[in-house]
């Protein structure tokens, strides 16, 4: 039995307790009856036992710490909802202290570093992966496909792993070897991280003819925004306000077992200042006679200041035959 009082000694009455069942108490002037506290069982998880033992040891350390130490912690928590013992517990766990050096760097305890590392593992646990800020939040890159590759940024989207090369070095961006006939060859999402592009084409067509015209467009633009000129031993051909750039001719269905080569160069493809200019060479071998060997020089312009991020190759009459190879390189 107990007497409970409030204010100026006002007696609220006796409150009974039934051991093992319930007990009563007064909270802020209101009588409360609560269930008798249940005793913890002995079958606790090892981690729980370890935490309880750690907390017990910290309590003893706090109790017997010097008065000056306790005053220091009391000063540290002034103006905060923390108690001195709380910050002492954090300090013992290695989470309350960091050191800022004269050069501005801050050194944190390993417990803090490990906690941050565990949080970052939510994104990836791959060794060599890197985090970047995407449009929808933080993301992780994959690991490089080949040792020695470097991470390069792009105007939008995920950064790209690429082979390391010095100034002027060729770095392969994408390569196609056709396993079936194809109407077009499309290089898309070209990174704007190089000084120039160079495209190598080793191709044969399917049209029932000796040759077919190779057409080039950029960024999916099929409007009348192209001008071009080509020269070979038969003379020259040119067009303005065309819907593509003519990049020479390739061997078509006849004669069999022959293909043509074309090289296209695009310096300044990532510039926003000028229209895009293209140059290159085309080689055609239609037979064994002297008149069957033709080489041509190519020049063309796309009337756009946009960065080139897509190159589409097509033929005037047929498709690219199985076995055709196309490779796009970045330079510089």
KEKE-3310 file (N, C-alpha, C; in steps of 0.2 Angstrom, whole numbers, plus 5000, padded with zeros to 4 digits):
npx = (5004:5002:5003:4998:5001:4997:5002:4999:5001:4990:4980:4978:4974:4975:4984:4983:4992:4993:5003:5012:5001:4995:4998:4996:4998:5001:5000:5004:4994:4984:4976:4983:4982:4992:4999:5007:5025:5033:5045:5061:5065:5078:5083:5091:5096:5113:5119:5111:5114:5127:5127:5120:5129:5140:5134:5132:5145:5149:5141:5147:5159:5156:5151:5162:5171:5182:5178:5181:5181:5167:5161:5166:5159:5146:5147:5148:5135:5127:5113:5107:5096:5103:5110:5124:5129:5124:5132:5144:5143:5142:5154:5162:5159:5165:5159:5157:5167:5177:5191:5197:5209:5222:5223:5210:5205:5195:5195:5188:5182:5184:5173:5162:5166:5164:5151:5145:5151:5144:5131:5132:5134:5121:5119:5129:5140:5151:5168:5178:5167:5158:5150:5138:5129:5113:5099:5088:5092:5105:5117:5125:5139:5144:5157:5173:5174:5186:5202:5211:5203:5195:5184:5173:5164:5147:5135:5123:5115:5122:5139:5153:5163:5179:5193:5209:5218:5231:5233:5226:5225:5217:5201:5190:5173:5161:5156:5151:5147:5138:5126:5116:5107:5104:5095:5099:5114:5117:5124:5122:5119:5132:5146:5151:5165:5176:5189:5187:5179:5180:5175:5175:5171:5167:5160:5146:5133:5116:5108:5102:5113:5129:5134:5130:5123:5131:5123:5123:5117:5114:5110:5097:5091:5082:5079:5080:5094:5108:5123:5134:5149:5158:5173:5180:5189:5181:5175:5166:5153:5139:5128:5116:5106:5101:5094:5103:5120:5130:5141:5150:5151:5147:5151:5139:5127:5133:5149:5151:5158:5166:5170:5168:5177:5176:5180:5176:5178:5175:5179:5177:5165:5157:5156:5147:5147:5148:5141:5142:5155:5161:5173:5182:5186:5183:5183:5182:5180:5176:5179:5191:5197:5205:5197:5188:5192:5190:5193:5188:5186:5178:5167:5156:5142:5133:5119:5119:5121:5121:5127:5134:5127:5122:5125:5119:5120:5115:5109:5105:5098:5098:5101:5113:5124:5126:5140:5145:5155:5157:5165:5166:5177:5184:5193:5207)
npy = (4994:5012:5030:5042:5058:5075:5091:5103:5093:5086:5072:5058:5045:5028:5016:5001:4986:4971:4959:4952:4953:4967:4984:5000:5018:5036:5047:5063:5068:5059:5044:5028:5012:4998:4984:4971:4972:4961:4949:4948:4934:4921:4917:4925:4933:4931:4943:4953:4950:4954:4967:4972:4969:4977:4989:4989:4989:5002:5010:5008:5013:5026:5030:5029:5037:5052:5067:5079:5074:5070:5083:5089:5082:5086:5099:5098:5094:5104:5114:5104:5090:5079:5069:5069:5056:5050:5056:5051:5038:5037:5042:5031:5022:5026:5035:5049:5058:5068:5074:5089:5094:5106:5109:5108:5095:5082:5069:5054:5042:5024:5017:5026:5027:5014:5012:5021:5015:5003:5008:5013:5001:4997:5002:4995:4981:4978:4976:4990:4997:5013:5027:5038:5053:5052:5057:5053:5051:5044:5032:5017:5013:5000:4988:4990:4982:4978:4977:4992:5001:5017:5029:5039:5054:5058:5068:5066:5053:5037:5037:5031:5017:5017:5012:5017:5030:5040:5057:5059:5045:5030:5025:5012:5013:5007:4992:4983:4967:4960:4947:4944:4950:4968:4983:4995:5002:5007:5018:5023:5034:5040:5044:5061:5064:5064:5071:5069:5059:5043:5032:5016:5006:4990:4983:4975:4974:4969:4971:4968:4971:4979:4988:4999:5014:5022:5029:5042:5048:5059:5059:5055:5063:5066:5076:5089:5093:5092:5093:5088:5082:5072:5064:5055:5045:5046:5058:5071:5071:5080:5087:5098:5103:5090:5074:5066:5062:5057:5044:5038:5022:5005:4987:4977:4964:4957:4958:4942:4938:4950:4965:4982:4996:5009:5025:5036:5053:5063:5077:5088:5084:5085:5099:5114:5125:5126:5121:5103:5095:5083:5071:5059:5043:5031:5015:5004:4989:4981:4970:4961:4969:4983:4994:4991:4996:5008:5022:5035:5052:5060:5072:5081:5090:5093:5103:5108:5113:5105:5093:5078:5063:5051:5040:5035:5022:5018:5010:5014:5006:4992:4980:4979:4966:4950:4948:4960:4973:4986:4999:5010:5023:5033:5048:5056)
npz = (5000:4997:4999:4988:4983:4978:4972:4985:4995:4994:4997:4987:4989:4993:4983:4976:4973:4963:4964:4951:4942:4941:4943:4951:4948:4949:4936:4931:4939:4936:4939:4935:4929:4927:4918:4926:4926:4914:4917:4910:4899:4900:4888:4878:4863:4857:4852:4859:4872:4872:4869:4881:4890:4886:4888:4902:4906:4902:4910:4922:4920:4918:4930:4938:4933:4933:4941:4934:4921:4920:4921:4909:4899:4903:4900:4886:4882:4884:4880:4872:4869:4874:4887:4899:4900:4889:4878:4883:4881:4867:4864:4870:4861:4849:4841:4843:4841:4831:4821:4816:4804:4802:4788:4784:4782:4789:4801:4804:4816:4815:4817:4813:4799:4795:4797:4787:4776:4776:4773:4760:4753:4750:4737:4729:4729:4722:4718:4713:4707:4705:4712:4706:4703:4697:4687:4694:4706:4717:4709:4704:4695:4683:4684:4676:4660:4654:4661:4665:4659:4658:4667:4659:4657:4651:4641:4646:4656:4661:4666:4656:4653:4646:4635:4639:4631:4624:4618:4602:4600:4594:4600:4601:4599:4596:4587:4573:4566:4554:4556:4549:4534:4533:4534:4538:4547:4563:4573:4589:4603:4604:4613:4618:4620:4613:4602:4588:4576:4568:4556:4550:4536:4530:4517:4509:4497:4494:4483:4466:4457:4451:4459:4473:4481:4495:4509:4521:4536:4550:4568:4566:4557:4542:4534:4521:4523:4520:4511:4498:4490:4478:4471:4458:4446:4435:4436:4445:4457:4464:4476:4483:4498:4500:4506:4512:4514:4501:4501:4492:4483:4485:4482:4476:4474:4463:4457:4465:4481:4483:4491:4497:4504:4515:4522:4534:4541:4555:4561:4575:4579:4591:4593:4596:4589:4575:4558:4554:4547:4535:4529:4518:4511:4498:4492:4478:4471:4457:4449:4439:4429:4422:4422:4432:4445:4457:4465:4477:4483:4497:4502:4514:4521:4536:4539:4553:4570:4580:4592:4586:4589:4584:4570:4555:4543:4526:4511:4494:4486:4490:4504:4517:4516:4524:4535:4533:4540:4552:4561:4573:4579:4592:4593:4601)
capx = (5000:5006:4999:5000:4999:4998:5002:5001:5000:4983:4980:4974:4971:4979:4984:4984:4996:4992:5009:5012:4996:4994:5000:4993:5002:4998:5004:5002:4987:4979:4978:4985:4983:4996:5000:5013:5030:5035:5052:5064:5068:5085:5085:5092:5101:5120:5120:5107:5118:5134:5125:5118:5136:5143:5130:5134:5152:5149:5138:5152:5165:5154:5150:5169:5175:5184:5173:5182:5178:5160:5160:5167:5153:5140:5147:5147:5128:5123:5109:5105:5092:5107:5112:5131:5130:5123:5138:5149:5141:5144:5162:5165:5158:5169:5155:5156:5173:5181:5197:5198:5216:5223:5222:5203:5202:5192:5197:5183:5183:5183:5166:5158:5167:5161:5143:5144:5152:5138:5125:5134:5133:5115:5120:5133:5146:5156:5174:5179:5161:5159:5144:5137:5122:5109:5093:5083:5096:5112:5117:5132:5142:5146:5164:5175:5174:5193:5207:5214:5199:5194:5177:5172:5157:5143:5131:5117:5115:5127:5146:5155:5170:5182:5200:5213:5222:5233:5230:5227:5224:5210:5198:5184:5167:5156:5158:5146:5148:5131:5125:5110:5106:5102:5093:5104:5119:5115:5128:5118:5122:5139:5148:5154:5170:5182:5190:5185:5176:5182:5171:5178:5166:5169:5153:5144:5126:5112:5104:5104:5117:5136:5135:5125:5126:5131:5120:5125:5113:5116:5105:5090:5088:5081:5077:5085:5099:5114:5127:5140:5153:5163:5177:5184:5192:5176:5173:5163:5146:5138:5121:5114:5099:5099:5092:5108:5127:5133:5148:5153:5148:5150:5150:5132:5127:5137:5151:5151:5165:5169:5167:5171:5179:5174:5182:5173:5181:5171:5182:5173:5158:5154:5156:5140:5148:5147:5139:5146:5159:5163:5177:5183:5188:5179:5187:5177:5183:5170:5181:5198:5199:5208:5191:5184:5195:5188:5193:5184:5187:5172:5166:5149:5141:5126:5118:5116:5126:5120:5132:5132:5126:5120:5126:5115:5122:5110:5110:5100:5093:5097:5103:5120:5124:5129:5147:5147:5158:5157:5168:5167:5182:5184:5200:5209)
capy = (5000:5018:5036:5047:5065:5080:5098:5104:5088:5083:5065:5055:5039:5022:5012:4994:4982:4964:4956:4948:4955:4974:4989:5007:5024:5042:5051:5070:5069:5054:5037:5024:5005:4995:4977:4970:4971:4954:4948:4945:4927:4920:4914:4931:4933:4933:4951:4957:4949:4957:4974:4973:4969:4983:4995:4988:4992:5009:5013:5008:5018:5033:5030:5029:5042:5058:5072:5083:5071:5071:5090:5090:5079:5090:5105:5096:5093:5110:5116:5099:5085:5073:5069:5068:5049:5048:5057:5047:5031:5038:5042:5025:5018:5029:5039:5055:5062:5069:5078:5093:5096:5113:5110:5107:5088:5079:5062:5051:5036:5019:5015:5030:5025:5007:5013:5024:5010:4998:5011:5013:4994:4997:5003:4990:4978:4976:4980:4994:5001:5019:5030:5045:5056:5052:5061:5050:5049:5041:5026:5014:5010:4993:4987:4990:4976:4977:4981:4998:5006:5023:5031:5046:5057:5059:5074:5063:5046:5034:5037:5026:5014:5016:5011:5023:5032:5047:5062:5056:5038:5028:5021:5009:5015:5002:4988:4978:4962:4958:4940:4943:4956:4973:4988:5000:5001:5013:5020:5027:5036:5041:5049:5067:5065:5064:5077:5068:5052:5040:5026:5011:5001:4985:4981:4972:4975:4964:4973:4964:4975:4978:4993:5002:5020:5022:5035:5044:5053:5060:5061:5053:5069:5064:5082:5091:5097:5089:5095:5084:5081:5066:5064:5049:5046:5048:5065:5072:5072:5084:5089:5103:5102:5083:5071:5062:5063:5051:5042:5033:5016:4998:4982:4974:4956:4955:4951:4939:4937:4956:4970:4989:4999:5017:5028:5043:5056:5068:5081:5093:5081:5087:5106:5117:5131:5126:5115:5097:5093:5076:5069:5052:5040:5025:5011:5000:4984:4977:4965:4960:4973:4990:4999:4989:4998:5015:5026:5041:5056:5062:5078:5082:5094:5093:5110:5108:5114:5100:5087:5071:5057:5045:5040:5030:5021:5015:5009:5017:5001:4985:4980:4977:4959:4946:4948:4967:4975:4993:5000:5018:5025:5040:5050:5062)
capz = (5000:4997:4998:4983:4984:4972:4974:4992:5000:4993:4997:4982:4991:4992:4977:4977:4968:4964:4962:4945:4938:4939:4948:4950:4950:4947:4931:4930:4942:4933:4941:4929:4931:4921:4918:4930:4921:4913:4918:4904:4899:4900:4882:4874:4857:4859:4851:4864:4878:4871:4870:4888:4894:4884:4891:4909:4907:4901:4916:4927:4918:4919:4937:4942:4929:4937:4941:4929:4915:4919:4920:4902:4895:4905:4896:4879:4880:4886:4875:4868:4873:4876:4894:4898:4900:4882:4874:4885:4878:4860:4864:4871:4855:4844:4836:4845:4841:4824:4822:4810:4804:4800:4781:4783:4782:4795:4802:4808:4819:4810:4818:4809:4792:4793:4796:4781:4771:4776:4770:4753:4751:4747:4730:4725:4733:4717:4719:4707:4705:4707:4713:4702:4704:4691:4687:4698:4713:4717:4706:4704:4688:4683:4684:4669:4656:4653:4666:4662:4656:4663:4667:4655:4657:4645:4642:4650:4657:4665:4664:4651:4654:4639:4635:4640:4626:4624:4613:4595:4600:4592:4605:4598:4603:4594:4581:4571:4561:4553:4556:4544:4530:4537:4530:4541:4552:4567:4579:4593:4609:4604:4618:4616:4624:4609:4597:4582:4575:4562:4554:4545:4534:4525:4516:4502:4496:4492:4477:4460:4453:4452:4464:4477:4484:4502:4511:4528:4540:4557:4573:4563:4552:4535:4530:4516:4527:4518:4505:4497:4483:4478:4465:4456:4440:4430:4437:4452:4458:4470:4478:4489:4501:4499:4512:4515:4511:4497:4503:4488:4481:4487:4478:4477:4473:4458:4457:4472:4485:4483:4496:4497:4510:4516:4529:4535:4546:4558:4566:4578:4579:4597:4594:4595:4586:4567:4555:4554:4541:4534:4523:4518:4505:4496:4487:4475:4466:4454:4444:4438:4424:4425:4423:4438:4451:4457:4472:4477:4489:4499:4506:4515:4527:4538:4541:4560:4575:4586:4593:4583:4594:4580:4563:4552:4536:4523:4504:4490:4483:4494:4511:4519:4516:4530:4535:4533:4546:4553:4567:4575:4583:4594:4593:4606)
cpx = (5004:5001:5002:4997:5000:4998:5004:4999:4994:4983:4976:4971:4977:4979:4987:4988:4994:4999:5009:5006:4995:4997:4997:4998:4998:5003:5001:4995:4982:4981:4978:4986:4987:4997:5007:5019:5032:5043:5055:5066:5075:5088:5086:5097:5108:5121:5117:5111:5124:5132:5123:5125:5140:5140:5132:5141:5153:5146:5143:5157:5163:5153:5157:5174:5177:5179:5174:5180:5171:5158:5161:5162:5147:5141:5146:5140:5124:5119:5106:5100:5096:5109:5120:5133:5129:5129:5144:5149:5143:5151:5165:5164:5161:5165:5154:5162:5176:5186:5197:5205:5216:5222:5214:5200:5200:5193:5191:5185:5181:5176:5161:5160:5164:5154:5142:5145:5146:5132:5126:5133:5126:5115:5124:5138:5152:5162:5176:5173:5162:5152:5144:5130:5118:5103:5088:5086:5103:5112:5124:5133:5143:5154:5167:5176:5181:5197:5210:5210:5198:5187:5177:5165:5154:5138:5125:5118:5121:5134:5148:5162:5173:5190:5204:5218:5225:5230:5231:5226:5217:5207:5191:5178:5162:5158:5152:5149:5141:5131:5119:5110:5103:5101:5098:5109:5118:5120:5125:5121:5129:5141:5152:5160:5177:5183:5187:5182:5179:5178:5174:5172:5169:5163:5152:5136:5122:5108:5107:5107:5124:5138:5129:5127:5125:5128:5122:5120:5115:5109:5097:5087:5088:5078:5082:5090:5106:5117:5133:5143:5158:5167:5180:5186:5187:5173:5171:5156:5144:5130:5121:5107:5097:5097:5097:5115:5129:5140:5151:5149:5151:5148:5143:5132:5131:5143:5152:5158:5169:5166:5170:5173:5178:5177:5179:5176:5176:5174:5177:5166:5154:5154:5148:5141:5146:5143:5144:5149:5161:5168:5179:5185:5184:5183:5182:5181:5178:5172:5189:5201:5201:5202:5187:5187:5194:5189:5190:5186:5180:5172:5158:5148:5134:5125:5115:5122:5126:5126:5130:5132:5124:5122:5123:5118:5116:5112:5104:5095:5092:5099:5110:5120:5127:5136:5150:5150:5159:5160:5168:5172:5181:5192:5202:5205)
cpy = (5006:5024:5040:5054:5070:5087:5099:5099:5084:5075:5062:5048:5033:5019:5005:4991:4975:4961:4951:4949:4962:4978:4996:5012:5030:5045:5057:5070:5064:5047:5032:5017:5001:4988:4976:4968:4963:4954:4945:4938:4927:4918:4920:4929:4935:4940:4955:4956:4953:4965:4976:4973:4975:4989:4995:4991:4999:5013:5013:5013:5025:5034:5032:5034:5048:5063:5077:5081:5072:5078:5092:5088:5083:5096:5104:5096:5099:5112:5111:5094:5079:5074:5067:5061:5047:5050:5053:5040:5032:5038:5036:5020:5020:5033:5046:5060:5062:5074:5082:5095:5103:5114:5109:5100:5086:5072:5060:5044:5030:5016:5019:5028:5019:5008:5016:5019:5005:5001:5011:5006:4993:4998:4997:4988:4976:4980:4983:4998:5008:5022:5037:5047:5057:5057:5059:5048:5046:5034:5024:5012:5003:4993:4987:4983:4973:4980:4986:5003:5012:5025:5038:5048:5058:5065:5072:5056:5043:5035:5031:5024:5014:5015:5017:5024:5039:5051:5059:5048:5036:5024:5018:5010:5009:4998:4983:4973:4959:4950:4939:4950:4961:4979:4994:4998:5007:5013:5025:5029:5037:5046:5055:5069:5065:5071:5076:5060:5049:5033:5022:5006:4996:4981:4978:4973:4969:4965:4969:4968:4975:4983:4996:5009:5020:5029:5036:5049:5054:5062:5060:5059:5067:5070:5084:5096:5095:5092:5090:5084:5075:5066:5057:5050:5047:5055:5066:5072:5076:5085:5094:5102:5095:5080:5066:5064:5056:5050:5037:5027:5010:4993:4979:4967:4954:4960:4948:4939:4944:4961:4977:4991:5007:5019:5035:5046:5062:5072:5086:5091:5084:5095:5108:5124:5132:5120:5109:5095:5086:5075:5062:5050:5033:5022:5005:4995:4979:4971:4965:4965:4980:4995:4997:4992:5006:5017:5033:5045:5059:5068:5079:5087:5093:5100:5110:5109:5109:5095:5081:5066:5051:5046:5034:5029:5017:5014:5012:5012:4994:4986:4978:4970:4956:4947:4955:4969:4983:4994:5008:5019:5032:5042:5056:5062)
cpz = (5000:4996:4993:4984:4978:4975:4981:4996:4999:4993:4991:4983:4990:4986:4978:4971:4969:4960:4956:4941:4936:4945:4946:4952:4947:4942:4930:4933:4940:4936:4935:4932:4925:4923:4922:4925:4920:4914:4912:4904:4899:4893:4877:4868:4859:4858:4856:4870:4878:4872:4877:4892:4893:4888:4899:4910:4906:4907:4921:4926:4919:4926:4941:4938:4934:4936:4936:4922:4914:4918:4912:4898:4897:4901:4889:4877:4882:4880:4870:4872:4876:4884:4893:4897:4893:4878:4876:4882:4871:4860:4865:4864:4849:4839:4838:4844:4834:4825:4815:4810:4801:4792:4779:4783:4789:4795:4806:4811:4814:4811:4813:4801:4790:4793:4790:4775:4770:4772:4762:4749:4748:4739:4726:4730:4728:4718:4712:4704:4708:4707:4709:4704:4697:4692:4692:4705:4712:4713:4706:4697:4689:4684:4677:4666:4655:4658:4662:4659:4661:4662:4664:4656:4651:4646:4647:4651:4661:4662:4660:4652:4647:4640:4635:4634:4626:4618:4606:4595:4598:4598:4602:4603:4602:4588:4580:4566:4560:4552:4551:4540:4534:4533:4532:4546:4556:4573:4583:4600:4609:4609:4615:4620:4620:4605:4590:4582:4569:4561:4549:4543:4529:4523:4509:4503:4493:4485:4471:4455:4454:4458:4467:4480:4491:4504:4519:4530:4547:4562:4570:4559:4545:4531:4525:4519:4525:4511:4504:4490:4484:4471:4464:4449:4434:4431:4444:4451:4464:4470:4484:4491:4499:4506:4515:4512:4507:4499:4499:4486:4484:4482:4480:4476:4468:4457:4464:4475:4485:4488:4495:4504:4509:4522:4529:4542:4548:4563:4569:4579:4586:4598:4593:4591:4578:4565:4555:4547:4541:4528:4524:4512:4504:4491:4485:4470:4463:4449:4444:4433:4426:4426:4429:4445:4451:4464:4471:4483:4490:4503:4507:4521:4529:4541:4548:4564:4581:4586:4589:4588:4591:4573:4560:4545:4533:4515:4500:4488:4487:4501:4511:4520:4523:4529:4534:4540:4546:4560:4568:4580:4586:4594:4597:4612)
residu = (UNK:UNK:UNK:UNK:UNK:UNK:UNK:UNK:UNK:UNK:UNK:UNK:UNK:UNK:UNK:UNK:UNK:UNK:UNK:UNK:UNK:UNK:UNK:UNK:UNK:UNK:UNK:UNK:UNK:UNK:UNK:UNK:UNK:UNK:UNK:UNK:UNK:UNK:UNK:UNK:UNK:UNK:UNK:UNK:UNK:UNK:UNK:UNK:UNK:UNK:UNK:UNK:UNK:UNK:UNK:UNK:UNK:UNK:UNK:UNK:UNK:UNK:UNK:UNK:UNK:UNK:UNK:UNK:UNK:UNK:UNK:UNK:UNK:UNK:UNK:UNK:UNK:UNK:UNK:UNK:UNK:UNK:UNK:UNK:UNK:UNK:UNK:UNK:UNK:UNK:UNK:UNK:UNK:UNK:UNK:UNK:UNK:UNK:UNK:UNK:UNK:UNK:UNK:UNK:UNK:UNK:UNK:UNK:UNK:UNK:UNK:UNK:UNK:UNK:UNK:UNK:UNK:UNK:UNK:UNK:UNK:UNK:UNK:UNK:UNK:UNK:UNK:UNK:UNK:UNK:UNK:UNK:UNK:UNK:UNK:UNK:UNK:UNK:UNK:UNK:UNK:UNK:UNK:UNK:UNK:UNK:UNK:UNK:UNK:UNK:UNK:UNK:UNK:UNK:UNK:UNK:UNK:UNK:UNK:UNK:UNK:UNK:UNK:UNK:UNK:UNK:UNK:UNK:UNK:UNK:UNK:UNK:UNK:UNK:UNK:UNK:UNK:UNK:UNK:UNK:UNK:UNK:UNK:UNK:UNK:UNK:UNK:UNK:UNK:UNK:UNK:UNK:UNK:UNK:UNK:UNK:UNK:UNK:UNK:UNK:UNK:UNK:UNK:UNK:UNK:UNK:UNK:UNK:UNK:UNK:UNK:UNK:UNK:UNK:UNK:UNK:UNK:UNK:UNK:UNK:UNK:UNK:UNK:UNK:UNK:UNK:UNK:UNK:UNK:UNK:UNK:UNK:UNK:UNK:UNK:UNK:UNK:UNK:UNK:UNK:UNK:UNK:UNK:UNK:UNK:UNK:UNK:UNK:UNK:UNK:UNK:UNK:UNK:UNK:UNK:UNK:UNK:UNK:UNK:UNK:UNK:UNK:UNK:UNK:UNK:UNK:UNK:UNK:UNK:UNK:UNK:UNK:UNK:UNK:UNK:UNK:UNK:UNK:UNK:UNK:UNK:UNK:UNK:UNK:UNK:UNK:UNK:UNK:UNK:UNK:UNK:UNK:UNK:UNK:UNK:UNK:UNK:UNK:UNK:UNK:UNK:UNK:UNK:UNK:UNK:UNK:UNK:UNK:UNK:UNK:UNK:UNK:UNK:UNK:UNK:UNK:UNK:UNK:UNK:UNK:UNK:UNK:UNK:UNK:UNK:UNK:UNK:UNK:UNK:UNK:UNK:UNK)
# end
